[in-house]
Each structure stands twice: as structure tokens, then as C-alpha cells.
Amino acid sequence: MTSISVQEWLAGLAPDVRAITRQLRTVARKNMPKVHEFIFQDAIRYSFSESTFDQICYILPQRKGYVNFGFFFGGALRDPEKLLIGDGKRLRHIKVWSVEEAKNPALAKLIAATWEKAPESIASIHTGMKKRKTRSD
């Protein structure tokens, strides 16, 4: 896997999507102190640890002029503003169409909540993986 910096990756985005992505990145980093940030599968990924297996959220620009901010454990988040899209067991995302939408305080609260719950969320995944491995041995 080749390593590209976030700045290099951002430079390749269309200007409108780049502006939204930069604002989302600012909000993410502000609400997740000490988060690990990296580019993986053409998205900015945020991980609780240095492991790519401990990802908790991501920023994924779309060609149609918006950016998805995704939560790997979004199904467990309180969402009184009903921003989250998706109906799977865990994964949810928000479509962000402008820099102003990226500044929404409700989005910042969701990001802070996912960071707060990250140790518990990651531990549940690791426990589930260990159980599946034990059953298959």
C-alpha cells in the first residue's frame, strides 16, 4: 500500500469538494483528540489506534459535489437531529453538500460521541472476531 499524505490527496479533489472535505477534517480533528488520520481506499480514515482495523469514521468525497462523513458505529449513536442515513446494524453516514453544512454543531456532537464510545465500539469488534476465530478452529 503506497502512502500519500492527506495534503497531497486533498490537492487532487475538485475545489468545491475540497473545501467541504477540509472543513469536515477540521471538525473531525477538533472533536477527536489524538485520533489517527490516514488515507485508505480514496478516503480520509480516522482510527482509534494506529491500526487500520480500529477505524471509527471516514470522510469520502463524491463526484456529484457532496462529501459523505461516515460512522462505522453510527447505528449506536443518538441522533436527535436525524442527520444519519442508513439502516444497517452499524454503518451510518451523513451527506454534506456545503461548507456551512459541515459546520453543523449536531455533526460535531455525533463525531465527539463516536470518539467517546470508540474504546467500547472497537473492543466489541475485537471480541466478536475472537469468538468467530475460536468457533472456526
N, C-alpha and C positions, 0 to 999 in steps of 0.2 A: 504494500500500500504506500503510495507516494504521499508525502506530507506537504501540504500547502498551507500557508498562513491564512488566517481569517481575512487580513487586509488584502492579500493577493486575490482571494476568492471573491471578496466584495467588489473588487475592481472590474470583474467580469460581468457584473449584473447591469441590467438596464437602469438608468438614473432614477426613475420613479420607484422601482422595486428596491433599489439600493438604499434610498432614503428611508423607506419603511423598515427595511431589514436593520439598518443602523440604529434606528430608534428602538426597535424591539430588542436588539442586542444591549443597548443601554439599560433598558428596563429590566431585562433578564439579569444582567450582571449586578445591578443595584439591589435586586431582591433575592439574589442567591450568592451571598458572600462565600468566597473560596471555592466556587464552582469550577469544574474543569471544562474548558471550552475547546472544541476541535471541529475540523471539517471532516465529514464522513458521508458518503453517498450523496454528494452535492447539497449538503445542508449543514448549518451550524448545529452541533450537538452539544448538549450540556449533561455532564455526568457528575454523580456524587463523589466518585473517586477517579483515579487515573484510568480505570478500566472502562473499555467501551461497553461492557456488559452492564454497567451501572448507570446507564442513561436515564434521565428523568424527563427531559423535554428537548425540543428542537425548533429551529427556525428554517422553514423551507419555502423559498421564493417560487412563485408560479408564473408561467409565461403570460397569463391573462391579466397581469398587473396587480396582483394581490400577493400576500405572504401568509402562509399557514404558520401559526405558532402552535405546536403540538405538545401534548402532555401524555407521556407513556402511562401514567396512573391517573388520568383525568376522570375516570369513572368514579373515583372515590372522593373527588373534590366537591365541596359546597359551591354552588354556582347560582346565587340568588338573582343575578342579572341575566341568566340564561344565555351566556356567551358561547358555551361549549357545544360543539357539534359532534355527533357520533352516538352510536348506540351499542357499541361493543362492550365487552366486560371491563376493559381497562382504558383503551386509547380514546382520546378526545382531541379536538383541535379548534382553533378559532381562525376564521378568515379575516385578515386585516387588510383593508383597502386603502388606508391613508396613514400618514404620519400622525394625524390627530387621533385616529382610532388606536394607534399603537401607544398613545399616551393615556389611554383609559385607565383610571385608578382601579377599576374592577379587574382588569387584566393583571395589573401589578399585584393585586391581592391573591389572585389564582397562582401566580408564579411564586410568591412568598409562601403560600400554603403548600405547594408541591415540594418546595425546598425543605420546609419544616417537616413534612411527612416522609422525606426521602429515605432516611435510615430504615424506617419501618417498611416502606414500599420495596426497597432493594432487598432487605432481609427476607421478605415474603417470597420474592422471586428465587433467591438462592436456596431457600428451604424447599420450595417446590421442585427445583432442579435436582436437589439431593435426593428427594423422595422418589422422583422418576428414575433416577440412576440406580437407586437401591432396588427398585422393583424390577428393573431390566437386567440386573446382574444375576 
